[in-house]
Amino acid sequence: MLPVGNRSAFRNSQFTFREGFTLLELLVVIAIIAVLMVLVAPAFTRIKTGNDTTTAAYAITGALEHGRNYAMANNTYVWVGFYEEDMTASGPTTATPPYSGKGRVLLATVFSTDGTKIYDDTDPIAPLPPTRIKPLGKLIKIEGIHITDIGAPASPGSSDTLDGRPDWPYTYAAGITADHFNRISSESADTTRFAFTVQKYTFSKTVRFNPRGEANLNSTYSLKNGAELGLKPTHGTAIDNASPNLIAVQFGGVGGNFKIYRR
């Protein structure tokens, strides 16, 4: 074994430690990082788009669940409204369905202050009186999303994916031409009989929950076996029809059972 004094000399004589690196090494590292960024960037863009669509789906599901729970807990009627406008709009816009604007979805929830549905289902079309409803929470704005029909599943009931989800919203209706009443789409002319206004936006597409938690959509107030909202991402005001990040939000007319389906 070497004496203590010789150990330091041995280390110094056998090993040399160099601080820093050469310019050539630096350039090589920068080149490698640049190549990796080019390869990884598209994946990050897709992940971001997917997350935005998923966030929108959770926001919509949360608003619907909150409305249903409030109706049941407070023995009243609750309306959850959907409005879509141009993403470049700088102030409240007014449009009737089908909505021509794309890219910004607004959600508003109101409840009946006296616990009634205000109008009978067969009453003439009229707006809900502002004196008899109150907002439930704040107006929600979701950017970069479009509400639309995404089509019936390819293999209904086969899995918990978008292609294997239940097909009730596309098949359960009084007639085959009436199945669209089970879905909410900005591109559809379906409107509620009793619209409401919040912060200068008029919500003509609604889901109404009664004190039992049962859901009705738009202009028909028959009980829904299954309802759906389809979501597609947008880039500004352009719908990304090529994106794989499609989502369906489904819920039952009686039990709620809100669920998000994606590929």
PyMOL commands that set and color helices and strands:
alter all, ss='L'
color gray80, all
select helices_A, chain A and resi 4-14+23-73+130-132+168-171+176-182
alter helices_A, ss='H'
color red, helices_A
select strands_A, chain A and resi 78-86+103-112+133-135+140-148+183-184+196-198+201-203+205-209+215-217+227-235+238-239+247-252+256-262
alter strands_A, ss='S'
color yellow, strands_A
deselect
rebuild
show_as cartoon
